[in-house]
Amino acid sequence: MVQSDISLMEETIKEKLEELQRDLDADVVRLALVETGWVEVELHYKNREHAVDVQEWCELNIKKSQWMRCGSHYVFKNKPDAGWFMLRWL
């Protein structure tokens, strides 16, 4: 392997490790919120556009500090918000 190939491989590994760390951090926060009473809803997306639609709906209809998305898991501080979300998207 030439040096540029090694550098590219090292950069790719670094990016993947950083992505994994962000995902793990988000999971820890999500689980901690659920432990403190937040409501968790898992949603299976139909396609990429569906995921964008759900994200936009949450941003428009629920205060940012009242919900969090972690992959296909959403957690809501208030049960009524979780219920509204489930009625709309499940």
Secondary structure, DSSP 8 states (H G I E B T S, - for coil): --HHHHHHHHHHHHHHHHHHHHHHHHHHHHHHHHHTT-EEEE---SSHHHHHHHHHHHHHHS-GGGEEEETTEEEESSHHHHHHHHHHH-
